[in-house]
Amino acid sequence: MVALYCRAHHEAGTGPCDTCRALIVYAHKRLEACPFQQDKPTCGHCRVHCYKPEARGAIQEIMRYAGPRMLWRHPLLALRHLLDSWRKSPSLLVKDPGKKRP
């Protein structure tokens, strides 16, 4: 999505510009630190907001632009994202009955 946005809005050569590349790196770092990992819902439905406000605003702008265009560029990824958006946010409580809460 960032590459789609960057191509349309920035003077990028063969790949994303430096600003967009930094945003991609930041997003990957935040995803690695996500407490939900594989159960992570879409950001719009998540109870934990991982991004700083300025990065969150940039991502929202990118998604507003690139989201509808994903249907044409990457229809399977767009469908997968749509299905993920219907999933509820999981609880952060420990579900393992073997672990005792303090």
C-alpha positions as CSV (number, residue, x, y, z in Angstrom):
1,M,0.0,0.0,0.0
2,V,2.9,2.4,0.8
3,A,4.5,1.7,-2.6
4,L,1.2,2.5,-4.4
5,Y,0.8,5.7,-2.5
6,C,4.4,6.7,-2.9
7,R,4.4,6.1,-6.6
8,A,1.4,8.4,-7.0
9,H,2.4,11.2,-4.6
10,H,6.2,11.4,-4.4
11,E,9.1,11.7,-6.9
12,A,10.4,8.2,-6.3
13,G,12.6,6.3,-8.7
14,T,12.5,2.6,-8.7
15,G,11.2,2.1,-5.2
16,P,9.6,4.1,-2.3
17,C,11.2,7.4,-1.3
18,D,13.2,7.8,1.9
19,T,10.2,9.0,3.9
20,C,8.0,6.1,2.8
21,R,10.8,3.6,3.3
22,A,11.3,4.9,6.9
23,L,7.5,4.5,7.5
24,I,7.7,0.9,6.2
25,V,10.6,0.1,8.6
26,Y,8.7,1.8,11.4
27,A,5.6,-0.3,10.6
28,H,7.5,-3.5,10.6
29,K,9.1,-2.7,13.9
30,R,5.7,-2.0,15.4
31,L,4.2,-5.2,14.0
32,E,7.1,-7.3,15.5
33,A,6.3,-5.8,18.9
34,C,2.5,-6.4,18.6
35,P,1.1,-8.2,21.6
36,F,-1.4,-10.0,19.4
37,Q,1.1,-11.4,16.7
38,Q,-0.8,-13.8,14.4
39,D,-4.2,-12.9,16.0
40,K,-3.8,-9.2,15.2
41,P,-6.9,-7.6,13.8
42,T,-6.8,-4.7,11.4
43,C,-5.5,-1.5,13.0
44,G,-9.0,0.1,12.8
45,H,-10.4,-2.6,15.1
46,C,-7.4,-3.0,17.4
47,R,-7.6,-2.1,21.0
48,V,-3.9,-1.3,21.2
49,H,-2.7,1.5,19.0
50,C,1.0,0.9,18.4
51,Y,1.9,3.9,16.2
52,K,2.9,7.4,17.2
53,P,0.2,9.9,16.3
54,E,2.1,11.3,13.3
55,A,2.9,7.8,11.9
56,R,-0.7,6.8,12.5
57,G,-2.0,9.8,10.5
58,A,0.4,9.0,7.6
59,I,-0.7,5.3,7.6
60,Q,-4.4,6.4,7.6
61,E,-3.8,8.7,4.6
62,I,-1.9,6.0,2.7
63,M,-4.7,3.4,3.4
64,R,-7.4,5.9,2.3
65,Y,-5.6,6.3,-1.0
66,A,-4.3,2.8,-1.6
67,G,-7.1,0.7,-0.1
68,P,-9.6,1.1,-3.0
69,R,-6.8,0.7,-5.5
70,M,-5.7,-2.6,-3.9
71,L,-8.8,-4.2,-5.4
72,W,-7.3,-3.8,-8.9
73,R,-3.6,-4.2,-8.1
74,H,-3.8,-7.1,-5.6
75,P,-7.3,-8.4,-5.3
76,L,-6.4,-11.4,-3.1
77,L,-4.6,-9.2,-0.6
78,A,-7.5,-6.8,-0.6
79,L,-10.0,-9.6,0.0
80,R,-7.8,-11.0,2.8
81,H,-7.6,-7.6,4.4
82,L,-11.4,-7.2,4.2
83,L,-11.9,-10.6,5.8
84,D,-9.4,-9.6,8.6
85,S,-11.4,-6.4,9.2
86,W,-14.4,-8.5,10.3
87,R,-12.4,-10.3,13.0
88,K,-12.8,-9.0,16.5
89,S,-9.9,-7.8,18.5
90,P,-8.6,-10.6,20.9
91,S,-8.3,-10.0,24.6
92,L,-4.8,-9.3,26.1
93,L,-5.6,-11.6,29.0
94,V,-3.6,-14.8,29.3
95,K,-5.8,-17.7,28.0
96,D,-3.5,-20.6,29.2
97,P,-5.2,-22.2,32.2
98,G,-1.9,-23.5,33.4
99,K,-0.6,-20.0,34.1
100,K,-1.7,-18.3,37.2
101,R,-2.4,-14.6,37.3
102,P,-0.5,-12.6,39.9
